[in-house]
């Protein structure tokens, strides 16, 4: 069969992956490379970090060559890019960057995040952009460049976000998509277009950005140079995808009435809704709104700590005889033997993120109920429960903010593979928790948009229906009522911690 495979460049902060996915949703080949930000050469601060574009592109190209050696390249119908939000760079029309890509992992714009409230009310910013003030917001980078490296903006023709930069490397065309742009704090979220008053803060206007492309739209075709660097056939259509978060729902097979929980080091709980409603309540509770991959839809979401907490427990409390951390399978088995409530141990994740269900408390991560007989298994169980309580809190916020009654939670990402955690999620939330056999939801979602863009499917709904996936459903068990009582106790703890820390 010709032309039924999409190649996805999945650019993450720690891993760069290239995957080939067919129209049935099956992964045919993949290759990966490690990724990390680099020190900015000749920078004013040794703490400044950037993404070295040539290094990132070289690694992606090498991974793509591996993938192309494993599949029949005649079957490749399209290539697309999905990556993190917030990061981008000013470029000239020929694709030359006039300033490096600043990484979201460094804090040179922290002071601007504190100062912008003197220029505009944070609630007004939220009502316009759907975004909270976070130190790595792209608009703050643009303001920082205007103040500290104005020549980089003046000598540039456009600003590209990270997906656009990699698409440019593939096909030479300049583009920007709404899913990536909606992470900038620079859009009028309600109309899916630029905000003149936000861009004015950096002395810019909409002409500094290339034409919009929607996910599923063909941007251009792979040119000869990138074909040589990647192994892709010259002339392969390059189709827009964008910010990784927005494609996971489509790869997960999400249904109406379901919330999506993307569970990794951090967790994101989101809905797909047909109206942008930036209420005062949504602002005060830390919601973000981003553009869905389909026009006319938005993704209200909350960002929370996730398995980073569990990895800390693993490293600190589950070392083997030689100092190495024991497997998660052994940890799960040990925690399964612990009763709900972890024998009185409670773990409260740190509520110090810029967004999240309890951001206003600004408290530190805390373990309560320790005794001389407390075990590592009890603490791990408490960690699973604490993250589930946090999820329920976020679920209550997002339902109240949107007026939508969630009927089930669909979980994707690494945290979806922990069956004990999934069962606790169901018991704590009182809702069915669904996982699927398609573990790479973001990659699959991007692949479906790419294949739709080249005519394999008439709609994204048809593309989703075509994928072969099996589902596992975790129903609330008879301990759900016990977790209701534990959750009420949990909700009171952050208030006490706030008083303790004097915040």
Secondary structure, DSSP 8 states (H G I E B T S, - for coil): --S-EEEEEEE-SSEEEEEEEETTS-EEEEEEEE---EE-TT-SSTT-EEE-HHHHHHHHHHHHHHHHHHS-GGGEEEEEEEE-SS-EEEE-TTS-BSS-EE-TTS-TTHHHHHHGGGTS-HHHHHHHHS----TT-HHHHHHHHHHH-HHHHHT-SEEEEHHHHHHHHHHS---EEHHHHTTTT-EEGGGTEE-HHHHGGGT--GGGB--EE-TT-EEEE--HHHHHHH---TT-EEEEEEETHHHHHHHHT--TTEEEEEESSEEEEE--BSS----HHHHHTT-EEEE-SSTT-EEEEEEEE-HHHHHHHHHHH-B-TTS-B--HHHHHHHHHTS-TTGGG-EEE----SSSSTTGGG----EEE---TT--HHHHHHHHHHHHHHHHHHHHHHHHHHHT----EEEEESGGGG-HHHHHHHHHHHTSEEEEES---HHHHHHHHHHHHHTTS-SSHHHHHHHS---EEEE---TTHHHHHHHHHHHHHHHHHHHHHHT-
